[in-house]
Amino acid sequence: MSTEALRIVWIYPDLLSTYGDRGNMLILARRAADRGIPAETYEVRSDQRMPNGADIYLIGGGEDGPQALAAQRLLADGGLHQAVSQGAAVLSICAGYQLLGHSFFAKGAKCAGLGLLDISSDRGETRAVGELRGEVDPRLGLPALTGFENHGGRTHLGAHAAPLARVTAGIGNDGQTEGAWAGKILGTYSHGPALARNPAIADLLLRWATGADRLAPLDDTWADRLRSERLAAASPA
Amino acid sequence: MPLIAKVATSVSKTAAALSRAAGRGDGSVIGGWIGLKIDPDLLTHLAAGRAVALVSGTNGKTTTTRLTAAAVGVLGRVATNSFGANMPTGHTSALAKEGHTPFAVLEVDEHYLAQVIDQTRPKVVALLNLSRDQLDRAKEVAMMAELWKKALADHPEIRVVANSDDPMVVWAASGSQQITWFSAGQRWLDDSFVCPQSGHPIERQQGDWWCTGCPLRRPRPQWVVEDEGVIDPRGDWHLVKLQLPGRVNIGNAATALAVAAEFGVRPIEALPRLSRVASIAGRYAQVDRDGRNIRLLLAKNPASWLEAFDMADQAPTLLSINARDPDGLDTSWLYDVDFSPLRDRPVLITGDRAYDLAVRLQVNQVQFKHVQTFDEALRSVPPGRLEVIANYTAFQDIRAELDRVN
């Protein structure tokens, strides 16, 4: 692990922060600090250049207009593409997840995405709102996913992206799979502060970013209680 | 009033009274619901002949409505929905119950503003603020501002009293012909970083703000909160003495004075009445029990939690969070609230979603104790002040524990 501080970038909080998206940055920084890993957080607004040298990039949910604008600006900027090619980890949520793909729909129009994940999104007939639960891809070695979803999109995965989870309650991508991952890029419809209910995903990002095989355990008593409660609440009737 | 409306009014009043007598509630919804079933135009008939003020926004509606009703009361009897039933059923109940009053001051849910404007033909509409609130069932902020803008554009005769500090409100009001601007300060900024007109960033400096890409900017307010008082359009400063805590309530009082002024009430007449308002449907109420002085603060969304922390004394504090239908089912918003102001005081947590709160507080390094019941909370703190901050249904639960304190 390098002795330099871990650098965590929150992408465009002015455009993509609707559902407590700040939480993911706070949780990553807290879990790093609790282990004595120095971490610095940066909030990069849409009128600023995207730094390409950070370790973890977070991109959150948002409304249609800001989502389309964010995609345009990130494409024009190129910083996130460079960071990914240099091995940075990315956590993308909801609208942020969609815009990492090849295309998505916003305000009725098809928009070009960043093409960093082999996915494309369109509109479902119904809006998916409610508790979401899934069994995470075993290759990631993580416990069940729990979250709250609130989106109108449906996402289709290409050959170069794997589902993050198999849905056991809720909709996710299409009622069968939820989210996607490839390399060190994760995407999920579990919106807002997804890491609050899934601290193991936070630790996966921290391991990717530090290169550490394992991290010191933390007291997750409260997070475990929250997870048990929400997983039970999402049980199929 | 047509016969059908008279019948509907009478039935509505009876139903509300029966509901109250049966202990089913305060009757502020059921009466209006039945009345509107009999005569769908009942609200229009009941509003006719009264000078009406509507108060809408994400936060501060109930308090501002109460203060405005108190101020307009200088002139005569005022019908008002003082218990927070802020949809057309509640408006209908309130007007039916009070009989013929010259004035009405009605709190309106932001989603219903257009409809209630059409039905009540108000003299004044007060626009307080717009911020994120219960996003799993409510509209996004920019969409709400657009709805307001359209609703007002159809009614150039209405006098708008609007908050110059909130870019969303300024944009919503900008098509109106007659606007009085007030400045009550705005602590919550996260929903107005981007201009609703042009999509460009909004810059802020020392209370002023402007869009970097279009002409939208903060209008010069005629009513301004300064220190513990309010400057009126003539430049006179009035001390505002309230029993309600917090700077936000000075702002609400300033708004009430601005609205009442449109009816011809002078601040000097209204202020003594404002100072007599002690609590509003349980909000800010203080109850003594088992040697503890319990104060109830309602906080429903990120903006109102910021204000609640500003109001709360440095005393033991109970936080209660639910996520039932009226609260919104999603607790993500907890991460839009900075809980670090609570680090230096004993904190207790409870409610259906206490675990969400527990994880959130840990992220902010706030120590806390989880309690199962309100009684357990009381036993856990020493005699003296206990501040209670709760979201909507959690607040109602605790209010019920305290015998529906008003």
Interface residues (C-beta under 8 A of the other chain):
Chain A: P13 D14 L15 S17 T18 Y19 G20 D21 R22 G23 L26 I27 R30 R45 S46 D47 E63 G65 P66 L69 V129 G130 F148 N150 H191 G192 P193 A196 R197 W222 A223 R225 L226 E229
Chain B: R132 L135 D136 E140 A142 D190 F193 V194 G199 P201 L329 D330 T331 S332 W333 L334 Y335 D336 Y355 D356 A358 V359 R360 Q362 V363 N364 Q365
